[in-house]
Amino acid sequence: MKYIIIFLFASIISSAQISKEQLNIMPWPQNISLSEGTFPLTKNFKVNITGTPNSRIFIGVTNFLRRLDGRTGLFFNQGFVTGLNEVPDAELQINCVRAGKIELYEDESYLLNITANKITINATTDVGALHGLETLLQLLQNNSKTFYFPTSRISDFPRFTWRGLMIDGARHFMPVDVIKRNLDGMASVKMNVFHWHLVDDQGWRIEMKKHPKLIQMASDGNYYTQEEIKSVVKYASDRGILVVPEIDVPGHGTAILTAYPEIGSKVLNLHLNSGEKGQQLTQVQSYNLERNAGIFSPTLDPSNPKTYELLSSIFDEVCPLFPGKFFHIGGDENEGKDWDSNPKIQEFKKKHNLVSNHELQTYFTMQLIPMLKKHNKELIGWEEIMTKNMSKDAIIHSWKGTNEGVSAGKSLVDAAKGGYRTILSNGYYIDLVFGVEDHYTVDPMPKNTTLTDAEKARILGGEATMWTELVTPETIDSRIWPRTAAIAERFWSNENVTDINSLRKRLNTVSFRLEELGLTHLKSKEGLLRNISNNQKNEALLDLSNICEPLKRYSRNGAGTEYQMYSPLTLFADVCTPDASDALVFNEAVTNYLNNKTNDNQLIVIDYLNKWIKMHNNLNTLSNNAPLIQPLLPLSKSLSDISEQLLLKINKKQTIDASVLDELLEKCNSKEHADVELAVYNSLKKLVQA
């Protein structure tokens, strides 16, 4: 009887064969093959580790077990993994040849082999083994009664060595728990560089024991203690992630100059005072933390020796907190206004034969290189630091695109051809709230450009950037995830992995799995909806949010002054996200209907139009006790009105006055309501014109 039960159990599992198209792995592996059969999970599942890994592998394996147990509810017998070769007969065997280093060009490859009764992960380093564990978690399948892994073999490695995410903790301060949960998200999709933007016009965020004025005067009390920074660095290292700090200089200098105005470039107000020896000049200057977003003039004085004395002392205290090899000094968006108006700085330029402000900034940046080399750090800066005289040791961070009047990625190509290592962020600015396809179609390796092998090798990879002018700790996850998982795939997977339909299908699963790491990109929405609806039943509000997206680029915050750093970010635009879910479904339904007007295709479109008419009526009712809904009503009414007209056109085949439809359509294209746009507008336009 025992053998019959085992045979039946095995038969049930083996009948659940799947194809590659059914897998929800992200990033997609370099090589994967599926075979007949499965590996069934039971509570007796255990893991064993051999080789000579770094101790981070024990944290990683224990976390893997807890996440797997949380998904399956099997109550695994194995709890915490603390040593090598603890369970020699375990079903999952992990072998790491050596301890991995948290640096570029480390071997991150792994070989994952799943048979009917054994799973092995072989990796040169524990970092590669951690990647293998993430893939194994994504391979988990189930039927109605059990969980299993498909028998398969995966050989995998990254395409680019720099796969980064930048989080700006200066504009809106992001507490340690926010940083750590996003580090977990990064590790789950095999990203390996966390760029931490710590200083800008709106705040200084590093505890300074030698220069306490920086946190007393320039942080609003929101900063990371040195112990917290060390904690984050270790947390990242345990997940195979390198931390790169950024102190942005010489522009974006308001926070530094609030504490140390004497190194500012601003022309000083001069007052005549009487003294024993006659009249004398008293210098008066002041800076205050910036509360708006944008580009501001406060800039460090490159002609003042005290500037370099202070920066050198700052680096002496900050660099030891970050054991990695790289330090980002910003260098962007210095308009040079304060330099131009300062006679002393203009005289300094002439004395040093510096023709332009660009050359002056190069002079400034070159002074920082030995300060950082003292701590074995290599300098990274935004693309503005690249000039003919810039050291080839610097890494150029390419960020400008067509909206700045520069062809996308041009600085990346120029840097690679000029002998610089370089990183691409243009196309990966996730704070612009573009849809996932806009990022996924950008590749760090330029197309239609001839590069030598040596030049290609200088392109380290790419980095998604999360600037925080318009996000808080409650909403930042929804701006990073799940789109960053798609960007991570672009950095890791083969360049031929480009199917957007496959991406969207896999991303749906990856997105909800990210929640087990504590990320709030899905769950935070409900809390915001409760706030807007005044805790009323908010189904109609949810429906509207699923077809609206925040205004793109930086148009939500005109001139950077509509929202200050203390303004509410708890509104409808904060609920909405790129790739609005119902909009994606409706847009596809309209395309199918217009291509083939079957009853089934028509019914899907009609259902949505009816839904939006009802939605507007319900929102009207909700608004009687929810003032925050009032700004949404003009947009929902426009959608309801055009839906009614389109129903007449589709259902009753009536000829509707084209001018009426066009007028209603134009109202649906308004960007003036609640800082959102209707993501179904283009599909409505297709129906109007059909």
C-alpha positions in Angstrom: 0.0 0.0 0.0 2.9 2.4 0.9 4.4 1.9 -2.6 1.1 2.5 -4.3 0.7 5.9 -2.4 4.2 7.0 -3.4 3.6 5.9 -7.0 0.3 7.9 -7.1 2.0 10.9 -5.5 4.8 10.8 -8.0 2.4 10.4 -10.9 0.4 13.4 -9.9 3.5 15.5 -9.7 5.1 14.3 -12.9 1.9 15.0 -14.8 2.3 18.7 -14.1 4.8 19.4 -16.8 5.5 23.0 -17.6 7.1 24.9 -20.4 9.7 27.7 -20.3 6.8 30.1 -21.2 5.1 29.2 -17.9 8.1 30.1 -15.7 8.2 33.4 -13.9 12.0 33.9 -13.6 13.4 37.4 -13.6 16.0 38.2 -14.7 15.8 35.4 -17.3 18.8 33.1 -17.1 21.5 32.8 -19.8 20.9 29.1 -20.3 17.9 27.0 -19.1 16.7 23.5 -20.1 13.6 21.7 -18.7 13.3 17.9 -18.5 10.6 15.4 -17.7 9.8 15.1 -14.0 9.7 17.2 -10.8 11.2 17.5 -7.4 8.4 17.4 -4.8 8.8 19.5 -1.6 8.1 18.0 1.8 8.7 19.2 5.4 11.9 17.1 5.4 13.5 19.4 2.8 17.0 20.5 4.0 20.0 22.4 2.8 23.7 21.6 3.1 26.6 23.9 2.4 30.2 22.8 1.4 33.3 24.6 0.2 34.9 27.7 1.6 32.2 30.5 1.3 31.9 33.8 3.1 29.7 33.6 6.2 27.0 35.5 4.3 25.9 32.2 2.8 24.5 31.1 6.1 22.3 34.2 6.3 21.2 33.8 2.7 20.3 30.1 3.0 18.4 30.7 6.3 16.4 33.5 4.6 15.8 31.2 1.6 14.4 28.5 3.8 12.1 30.9 5.7 10.8 32.4 2.4 10.2 29.0 0.9 8.5 27.8 4.0 6.4 30.9 4.1 5.2 30.2 0.5 4.5 26.5 1.1 3.4 26.3 4.7 5.2 23.0 5.0 6.8 23.7 8.4 10.3 22.6 7.5 12.2 20.7 10.1 15.4 22.7 9.4 15.6 26.0 11.1 18.8 28.0 11.0 21.8 27.1 9.0 25.0 28.1 10.8 27.8 25.9 9.6 29.4 23.9 6.8 28.4 20.3 6.0 25.7 20.2 8.8 23.4 17.9 6.8 25.5 15.8 4.3 22.4 13.9 3.1 20.3 17.1 2.5 18.3 17.3 -0.7 19.7 20.7 -1.6 23.5 20.8 -1.8 25.3 24.1 -2.2 29.0 24.1 -3.0 31.0 27.4 -3.1 34.6 27.1 -4.1 35.7 30.3 -2.4 34.5 33.4 -0.5 33.1 36.1 -2.8 34.3 39.7 -2.7 31.9 42.6 -2.9 33.5 44.3 -5.9 33.2 44.6 -9.6 34.1 41.8 -11.9 33.6 39.2 -9.2 32.4 35.8 -10.4 28.7 35.7 -9.9 27.9 32.7 -12.0 26.1 29.6 -10.8 25.0 26.2 -12.0 21.6 25.0 -10.8 20.6 21.4 -11.4 17.3 20.0 -10.3 16.6 16.2 -10.5 13.7 14.2 -9.1 15.4 13.6 -5.8 18.3 16.1 -5.5 19.1 19.8 -6.1 22.6 21.1 -6.5 23.9 24.7 -6.8 27.6 24.9 -7.7 29.2 28.3 -7.7 32.7 29.7 -7.7 31.6 32.2 -5.0 28.9 32.5 -2.4 27.6 35.5 -4.2 26.9 33.3 -7.2 25.2 30.7 -4.9 22.9 33.4 -3.5 21.8 34.2 -7.1 21.2 30.6 -7.6 18.9 30.5 -4.5 16.9 33.4 -5.9 16.4 31.6 -9.2 15.4 28.4 -7.3 12.7 30.3 -5.4 11.3 31.7 -8.6 11.1 28.2 -10.1 8.6 27.1 -7.4 5.4 25.6 -8.9 2.3 24.1 -7.4 -0.8 22.1 -8.3 -4.0 21.9 -6.1 -2.3 19.8 -3.4 1.5 20.3 -3.4 4.5 22.4 -4.3 7.4 21.3 -6.5 10.4 22.3 -8.6 10.5 21.3 -12.2 13.5 19.2 -13.1 15.8 21.5 -15.0 19.3 22.7 -15.5 20.3 26.4 -15.4 23.7 27.9 -16.2 23.7 31.6 -15.5 25.9 34.7 -15.2 25.4 38.4 -15.6 25.9 40.3 -18.8 27.1 43.5 -17.0 29.1 43.8 -13.8 27.4 47.1 -12.6 23.7 46.5 -12.0 22.7 49.4 -9.8 19.9 51.2 -8.0 20.4 54.8 -6.7 18.2 56.0 -3.8 18.2 59.6 -2.9 18.0 60.0 0.9 18.7 63.7 0.8 15.5 65.3 -0.7 13.2 63.1 1.4 15.0 61.2 4.1 14.5 57.5 3.8 14.9 55.6 7.1 17.1 52.5 7.4 14.2 50.1 7.2 13.3 51.6 3.8 16.8 51.2 2.6 17.1 47.6 3.8 13.9 46.3 2.3 14.9 47.7 -1.0 18.3 46.0 -0.7 16.4 42.8 -0.3 14.4 43.6 -3.4 17.6 44.3 -5.3 19.1 41.0 -4.2 16.0 39.1 -5.3 16.6 40.3 -8.9 20.4 40.0 -8.8 21.3 43.7 -8.7 24.6 44.3 -7.0 25.3 48.1 -6.6 23.4 50.4 -4.2 24.2 54.0 -4.9 23.3 56.0 -1.9 22.7 59.8 -2.6 23.4 61.3 0.8 23.9 65.0 0.4 22.1 67.6 -1.7 20.5 71.1 -1.4 17.8 69.8 0.8 19.8 68.0 3.4 23.0 66.5 4.8 22.3 62.9 5.9 25.6 61.6 7.4 26.4 61.8 11.1 29.6 63.8 11.4 31.5 63.7 14.7 34.3 66.0 13.6 31.9 68.4 11.9 28.7 68.3 13.9 27.4 71.6 12.4 26.5 69.6 9.3 23.9 67.6 11.1 23.0 70.4 13.6 22.3 72.9 10.9 21.7 71.0 7.7 19.8 67.8 8.4 16.5 68.9 10.1 17.3 66.1 12.5 17.0 63.5 9.8 20.3 61.7 9.2 22.0 58.3 9.4 24.2 57.7 12.4 27.5 56.2 11.6 26.5 52.9 13.2 23.3 52.8 11.0 25.5 53.4 7.9 27.7 50.5 8.9 24.6 48.4 9.5 23.3 49.1 6.0 26.7 48.4 4.4 26.9 45.0 6.2 23.3 44.2 5.3 24.1 45.0 1.7 27.3 42.9 1.8 25.4 40.0 3.2 23.3 40.1 0.1 26.1 40.5 -2.4 25.6 44.3 -2.9 28.3 47.0 -3.0 27.4 50.3 -1.4 28.6 53.5 -3.2 28.0 56.8 -1.3 27.5 60.1 -2.9 28.3 63.6 -1.6 27.3 66.0 -4.4 29.9 68.8 -5.0 30.6 71.5 -6.0 27.0 72.3 -7.1 23.9 71.2 -5.1 25.9 72.6 -2.2 23.2 74.4 -0.1 23.3 71.9 2.8 27.1 72.1 3.1 27.1 75.9 2.9 24.3 76.2 5.4 26.8 74.9 7.9 30.0 76.3 6.4 29.0 79.5 4.5 32.6 80.7 4.4 33.4 78.3 1.5 30.5 79.4 -0.6 31.0 81.2 -4.0 28.2 83.7 -3.6 29.3 87.3 -3.9 29.2 88.7 -0.4 27.2 91.6 0.9 29.7 94.2 2.0 29.0 96.7 4.8 31.2 99.6 6.0 31.9 99.7 9.7 33.8 102.3 11.7 36.8 101.2 13.7 39.8 102.6 15.4 41.8 102.5 12.2 39.0 103.9 10.0 36.4 102.2 7.9 36.7 98.5 7.2 34.7 95.8 5.3 32.6 93.2 7.2 31.7 90.2 5.2 28.1 88.9 5.7 26.7 85.7 4.0 24.1 83.1 4.8 22.5 80.0 3.3 19.4 78.1 4.2 18.4 74.5 3.4 16.4 74.4 0.1 12.7 73.4 0.5 11.9 73.2 -3.2 13.0 71.0 -6.0 15.2 72.1 -8.9 18.7 73.4 -9.7 20.0 76.1 -7.4 23.0 78.4 -7.4 24.8 77.7 -4.1 28.2 76.3 -5.1 31.4 75.6 -3.3 34.3 78.0 -3.9 37.0 76.2 -5.9 39.4 79.1 -5.3 39.3 78.8 -1.5 41.9 76.5 0.2 39.5 76.1 3.1 37.1 74.3 0.7 39.6 71.5 0.1 40.6 71.4 3.8 37.0 70.8 4.8 36.3 68.2 2.0 39.5 66.3 2.8 38.5 66.2 6.5 34.9 65.1 5.6 36.3 62.3 3.3 38.6 61.2 6.1 35.6 60.6 8.3 33.1 59.3 5.7 35.3 57.0 3.6 36.0 54.5 6.4 32.3 53.9 6.7 32.2 52.5 3.2 34.7 49.7 2.5 33.9 49.6 -1.2 36.3 51.0 -3.8 34.1 53.7 -5.2 32.9 57.2 -4.1 30.5 59.3 -6.1 31.1 63.1 -5.9 28.2 64.2 -8.0 29.5 67.1 -10.1 26.2 67.7 -11.9 24.1 70.7 -12.7 26.5 73.4 -11.6 25.3 76.4 -13.6 28.3 78.5 -12.4 26.2 81.6 -11.6 27.9 82.3 -8.3 31.3 81.7 -9.9 30.6 84.2 -12.7 29.5 86.9 -10.3 32.5 86.5 -7.9 35.5 88.6 -8.9 37.9 86.6 -6.7 36.9 83.3 -8.5 37.3 85.0 -11.9 40.8 86.1 -11.0 41.6 82.6 -9.9 40.5 81.3 -13.3 42.8 83.7 -15.1 45.7 82.9 -12.8 45.3 79.1 -13.6 44.6 79.6 -17.3 41.1 78.1 -16.9 39.0 79.4 -19.9 35.6 78.2 -18.8 33.6 77.1 -15.7 33.8 73.6 -17.1 37.6 73.7 -16.8 37.3 75.3 -13.4 35.1 72.4 -12.3 37.7 70.0 -13.7 40.3 71.7 -11.6 38.1 71.3 -8.5 37.3 67.6 -9.2 41.0 66.8 -9.8 41.7 68.1 -6.2 39.3 65.4 -4.9 41.0 62.5 -6.5 44.0 62.3 -4.1 41.7 62.8 -1.1 39.8 59.7 -2.1 42.9 57.7 -3.2 44.2 58.2 0.3 41.3 55.9 1.3 41.7 53.6 -1.7 38.6 55.1 -3.3 38.0 55.7 -7.0 36.1 58.8 -8.0 32.7 58.6 -9.9 30.9 61.6 -11.1 27.9 62.5 -13.3 28.8 63.2 -16.9 29.5 66.9 -16.4 32.9 66.0 -14.9 34.2 64.7 -18.2 36.6 67.0 -20.0 39.8 66.6 -21.9 41.8 67.1 -18.7 39.8 64.8 -16.4 41.8 61.8 -15.1 41.1 58.5 -16.8 40.8 57.0 -13.4 37.4 58.6 -12.9 34.2 56.8 -13.8 31.7 58.8 -15.9 28.0 58.4 -15.0 25.9 59.1 -18.1 22.5 60.6 -17.3 21.5 63.2 -19.9 19.1 62.3 -22.7 17.0 63.9 -25.4 15.0 66.1 -23.0 18.3 67.9 -22.1 19.1 68.4 -25.8 21.6 65.6 -25.9 21.2 62.4 -27.7 20.4 59.5 -25.3 23.6 57.9 -24.1 25.9 60.2 -26.1 28.1 60.8 -23.1 28.3 57.0 -22.5 29.8 56.5 -26.0 32.1 59.5 -25.7 33.4 58.3 -22.3 34.0 54.8 -23.6 35.8 56.1 -26.7 37.7 58.6 -24.5 39.2 55.9 -22.3 36.8 56.2 -19.3 34.9 53.5 -17.6 31.2 54.5 -17.7 27.7 53.7 -16.4 24.4 54.4 -18.1 21.4 55.9 -16.2 19.8 57.7 -19.1 16.6 55.7 -19.8 16.5 54.3 -16.3 15.2 57.4 -14.4 12.3 55.6 -12.6 11.3 58.8 -10.9 10.0 60.1 -14.2 7.2 57.4 -13.8 7.4 56.2 -17.4 6.0 52.7 -18.1 8.1 49.6 -17.9 8.5 49.3 -21.6 10.3 52.6 -21.9 13.0 51.3 -19.6 13.1 47.7 -20.8 13.9 48.8 -24.4 17.0 50.8 -23.3 20.2 48.8 -23.4 23.5 49.9 -21.7 25.4 48.8 -24.8 24.7 51.4 -27.5 23.1 50.2 -30.8 24.1 51.6 -34.2 27.5 52.7 -32.8 30.8 51.1 -33.6 32.9 50.4 -30.6 36.0 48.3 -30.2 36.1 45.4 -27.8 38.2 47.6 -25.4 35.6 50.4 -25.6 32.8 48.0 -25.0 34.6 46.6 -21.9 34.6 50.1 -20.4 30.8 50.2 -20.3 30.3 48.7 -16.8 26.5 48.5 -17.0 23.6 50.6 -15.8 21.8 52.1 -12.9 18.2 52.9 -12.1 17.8 56.2 -10.3 15.2 57.0 -7.7 15.3 60.7 -7.0 12.9 61.6 -4.1 11.5 65.1 -4.6 8.0 63.5 -4.9 8.2 60.4 -2.8 8.1 59.6 0.9 9.0 56.4 2.8 5.4 55.3 2.3 5.4 55.7 -1.5 9.0 55.1 -2.6 8.6 51.4 -3.1 5.7 51.9 -5.6 8.0 54.1 -7.7 10.9 51.6 -7.6 9.0 48.3 -8.0 8.2 46.3 -9.9 9.7 48.3 -12.9 13.2 48.0 -11.5 13.0 44.2 -11.8 12.6 44.7 -15.5 15.6 47.0 -15.6 17.6 44.4 -13.6 16.8 41.9 -16.4 18.2 44.3 -19.0 21.4 44.4 -17.0 21.7 40.7 -16.3 20.1 38.7 -19.2 21.1 38.2 -22.8 20.5 41.2 -25.0 18.1 39.1 -27.1 15.7 38.7 -24.1 13.3 41.5 -25.2 9.7 40.0 -25.4 7.5 42.7 -23.7 4.6 40.3 -23.4 6.7 37.7 -21.6 8.1 40.4 -19.4 4.7 41.7 -18.3 3.5 38.2 -17.6 6.5 37.3 -15.4 6.5 40.7 -13.8 3.0 40.2 -12.3 4.3 37.2 -10.3 7.6 38.8 -9.4 5.8 41.9 -8.2 3.6 40.1 -5.6 6.5 37.9 -4.5 8.5 41.0 -3.6 6.0 41.6 -0.8 7.5 38.7 1.2 10.6 40.9 1.6 8.7 43.7 3.3 8.3 45.9 0.2 5.2 48.0 0.3 4.6 48.8 -3.4 1.3 47.0 -3.4 0.0 47.1 0.1 0.6 50.9 0.6 -2.1 51.7 -1.9 -4.9 50.6 0.3 -3.8 52.9 3.1 -3.6 55.9 0.8 -7.1 55.1 -0.6 -8.6 55.0 2.8 -7.1 58.5 3.5 -8.6 59.9 0.3 -12.0 58.3 0.7 -12.2 59.2 4.4 -12.4 55.5 5.2 -15.4 54.9 3.1 -15.8 51.9 0.8 -13.4 52.8 -2.0 -13.9 50.4 -4.8 -14.7 53.2 -7.3 -11.6 55.1 -6.2 -9.5 51.9 -6.8 -11.1 51.5 -10.2 -10.1 55.0 -11.2 -6.6 54.5 -9.9 -6.2 51.5 -12.1 -6.6 53.6 -15.3 -4.8 56.7 -14.2 -1.0 57.3 -14.0 1.0 60.1 -12.4 2.0 63.0 -14.7 5.3 62.1 -16.5 8.7 63.6 -16.3 8.6 66.4 -13.7 5.4 68.0 -14.9 3.6 67.2 -11.7 5.8 69.7 -9.8 6.0 72.7 -12.2 9.2 74.7 -11.7 9.8 72.6 -8.6 7.8 74.9 -6.4 4.3 73.4 -6.2 5.5 70.8 -3.7 8.0 71.6 -0.9 9.9 68.9 0.9 7.3 69.1 3.6 4.2 69.0 1.4 1.7 66.2 1.5 2.4 63.2 -0.8 -0.7 61.3 0.2 -2.9 62.3 -2.7 -4.4 60.5 -5.7 -1.3 60.9 -7.8 0.6 59.1 -5.1 -1.8 56.2 -5.3 -1.4 55.9 -9.0 1.5 54.1 -10.6 3.0 53.6 -14.1 1.6 50.7 -16.1 -1.9 51.2 -14.7 -3.3 47.6 -14.5 -6.8 48.1 -16.0 -5.5 50.4 -18.6 -3.2 47.6 -19.9 -6.1 45.2 -20.1 -8.4 47.7 -21.8 -5.8 48.8 -24.3 -5.3 45.2 -25.4 -9.0 44.6 -25.5 -9.6 47.7 -27.8 -6.8 46.5 -30.1 -8.4 43.0 -30.3 -11.8 44.4 -30.9 -10.8 46.8 -33.7 -8.9 43.9 -35.3 -11.7 41.4 -34.9 -15.2 42.6 -33.9 -16.4 39.4 -32.4 -19.0 39.4 -29.7 -16.5 38.3 -27.1 -14.0 41.1 -27.9 -16.8 43.6 -28.0 -18.2 42.5 -24.6 -14.8 43.2 -22.8 -14.8 46.7 -24.2 -18.5 47.3 -23.3 -18.0 46.0 -19.7 -15.2 48.6 -19.1 -17.3 51.4 -20.5 -20.2 50.5 -18.2 -17.9 50.1 -15.3 -16.6 53.7 -15.7 -20.1 55.1 -15.9 -21.0 53.4 -12.6 -17.6 54.4 -11.2 -18.3 58.1 -11.7 -21.7 57.9 -10.0 -20.1 56.2 -7.0 -17.3 58.7 -6.8 -19.9 61.5 -6.8 -21.6 59.8 -3.8 -18.3 59.3 -2.0 -17.3 62.9 -2.5 -20.1 64.1 -0.3 -18.0 63.0 2.7 -14.5 63.1 1.1 -13.2 66.4 0.0 -10.0 64.8 -1.5 -12.2 63.1 -4.1 -13.5 66.4 -5.4 -10.5 67.2 -7.7 -11.0 63.8 -9.4 -14.6 64.3 -10.5 -14.0 66.4 -13.6 -11.8 63.6 -15.0 -14.1 60.8 -14.0 -17.1 62.7 -15.5 -15.3 63.2 -18.8 -14.6 59.5 -18.9 -18.2 58.6 -18.0 -19.6 61.0 -20.7 -17.4 59.6 -23.5 -18.2 56.0 -22.3 -21.9 56.7 -22.7 -21.4 58.0 -26.2 -19.2 55.1 -27.2 -21.7 52.6 -25.9 -24.3 54.2 -28.2 -21.9 53.9 -31.1 -20.9 50.3 -30.3 -24.2 48.8 -29.1 -26.8 50.6 -31.1 -24.6 51.4 -34.1 -25.7 55.0 -33.9 -23.9 57.7 -35.7 -22.7 60.1 -33.1 -21.7 63.7 -33.9 -18.0 63.6 -34.5 -17.5 67.1 -32.9 -19.2 65.9 -29.7 -16.9 62.9 -29.4 -13.9 65.0 -30.2 -14.8 67.5 -27.5 -15.3 64.8 -24.9 -12.1 63.1 -26.0 -10.1 66.3 -25.5 -11.5 66.6 -21.9 -10.2 63.0 -21.3 -6.7 64.2 -22.3 -6.6 66.9 -19.7 -3.5 67.0 -17.4 -5.1 69.5 -15.1 -6.9 67.2 -12.7 -5.2 65.8 -9.5 -1.7 65.6 -11.2 -2.7 62.4 -13.1 -3.4 61.5 -16.7 -5.9 59.0 -18.1 -3.9 55.9 -19.3 -6.8 54.7 -21.5 -6.9 58.0 -23.5 -5.2 56.6 -26.7 -7.5 53.6 -26.7 -10.6 55.8 -26.3 -9.2 57.9 -29.3 -9.0 54.7 -31.4 -12.6 53.9 -30.6 -13.7 57.4 -31.4 -11.9 57.3 -34.8 -12.9 53.8 -35.7 
